[in-house]
Amino acid sequence: MNFIRQFINDKAEILRGIDPECIEVENVRVLIGGPRFLAEMVCEAAVRNGDFEKWIDLRNPYSKRVITSYRENSTPLPSPITDEHAALWGDDETEFELDELESRTVYKLKG
């Protein structure tokens, strides 16, 4: 019984640490305790089921900050994209073409 209680507590701790506005595949992988491909399948199933929305974060290649996010299959973004934070900090590189930016898939809890 102690093992089960610890298992449930561990999963609850993981859930508390997940931001519903930025669910990463790795979060789901740790939660289900399986391989990455299975976590990706779970996330995609949640999208198809209407529980998650799939978003793409675009990151500054130097600072790794998220510049902007867009919903997958939405209207294409204009290019170049300006990193407003970099401009505020006086960085030399503030405008980037889409192909220069790092992208990362994240999921958001719908509703």
Protein Blocks (a to p, Z undefined) as FASTA:
>chain_A
ZZmmmmmmmmmmmmmmpcfklccfklmmmmnopafklmmmmmmmmmmnopaccddddddf
klopafbdcdehiacdddddddfklmmnopablbdcfklpccddddddeZZ
